[in-house]
Amino acid sequence: QVQLVESGGGLVHIGGSLRLSCAASGFPFSMVAMGWFRQAPGKEREFVAAISRSTTSTDYADSVKGRFAISKNNAANTVYLQMNSLKPEDTAVYFCAARWDLYDRVYLSSYEYTYWGQGTQVTVSS
């Protein structure tokens, strides 16, 4: 059974940092591409970051470039999202997502992902 479990969310002040983790089970982790998405109250789910199955490629939303970093540890079956210089507009529920991948590429649309975690809340306050 495929399972994705996020952790690491919480309350942080403006300019602070958090590292989100997403532990995966139920499939060979080296064969899946991963992504992070977020959803703020009253807004649609939006792309944050993506990484290819081999970790050779990454991509980011313009709003987080230079502040967030996605990484994938295939040996530990875990994907991470390091978030620095956090802003109030980063406040949202963050979800990790996975999909089988044969092409070793990144995927930027939520519709391209098959499996989702339950989400973890990130709140950035002043």
Solvent accessible surface area in square Angstrom, and as a share of the most:
residue,aa,sasa,rsa
1,Q,200,0.89
2,V,42,0.24
3,Q,103,0.46
4,L,9,0.04
5,V,67,0.38
6,E,8,0.03
7,S,59,0.38
8,G,38,0.36
9,G,29,0.28
10,G,29,0.28
11,L,129,0.64
12,V,23,0.13
13,H,126,0.56
14,I,91,0.46
15,G,49,0.47
16,G,21,0.20
17,S,59,0.38
18,L,35,0.17
19,R,133,0.49
20,L,0,0.00
21,S,24,0.16
22,C,0,0.00
23,A,53,0.41
24,A,9,0.07
25,S,51,0.33
26,G,51,0.49
27,F,16,0.07
28,P,71,0.45
29,F,6,0.02
30,S,53,0.34
31,M,61,0.27
32,V,0,0.00
33,A,0,0.00
34,M,0,0.00
35,G,0,0.00
36,W,0,0.00
37,F,3,0.01
38,R,14,0.05
39,Q,65,0.29
40,A,25,0.19
41,P,120,0.76
42,G,92,0.89
43,K,140,0.59
44,E,155,0.69
45,R,88,0.32
46,E,78,0.35
47,F,35,0.14
48,V,0,0.00
49,A,0,0.00
50,A,0,0.00
51,I,4,0.02
52,S,0,0.00
53,R,56,0.20
54,S,43,0.28
55,T,52,0.30
56,T,108,0.63
57,S,45,0.29
58,T,65,0.38
59,D,44,0.23
60,Y,42,0.16
61,A,22,0.17
62,D,120,0.62
63,S,64,0.41
64,V,0,0.00
65,K,110,0.47
66,G,87,0.84
67,R,32,0.12
68,F,9,0.04
69,A,50,0.38
70,I,9,0.05
71,S,53,0.34
72,K,18,0.07
73,N,63,0.32
74,N,50,0.26
75,A,106,0.82
76,A,52,0.41
77,N,54,0.28
78,T,15,0.09
79,V,0,0.00
80,Y,39,0.15
81,L,0,0.00
82,Q,57,0.25
83,M,0,0.00
84,N,61,0.31
85,S,58,0.37
86,L,1,0.00
87,K,81,0.34
88,P,63,0.40
89,E,119,0.54
90,D,0,0.00
91,T,35,0.20
92,A,2,0.01
93,V,46,0.27
94,Y,0,0.00
95,F,24,0.10
96,C,0,0.00
97,A,0,0.00
98,A,0,0.00
99,R,58,0.21
100,W,115,0.40
101,D,1,0.01
102,L,133,0.66
103,Y,160,0.61
104,D,47,0.25
105,R,107,0.39
106,V,27,0.15
107,Y,7,0.03
108,L,79,0.39
109,S,41,0.26
110,S,34,0.22
111,Y,204,0.78
112,E,56,0.25
113,Y,15,0.06
114,T,88,0.51
115,Y,59,0.22
116,W,78,0.27
117,G,9,0.09
118,Q,111,0.50
119,G,12,0.12
120,T,19,0.11
121,Q,87,0.39
122,V,0,0.00
123,T,45,0.26
124,V,8,0.05
125,S,39,0.25
126,S,125,0.81
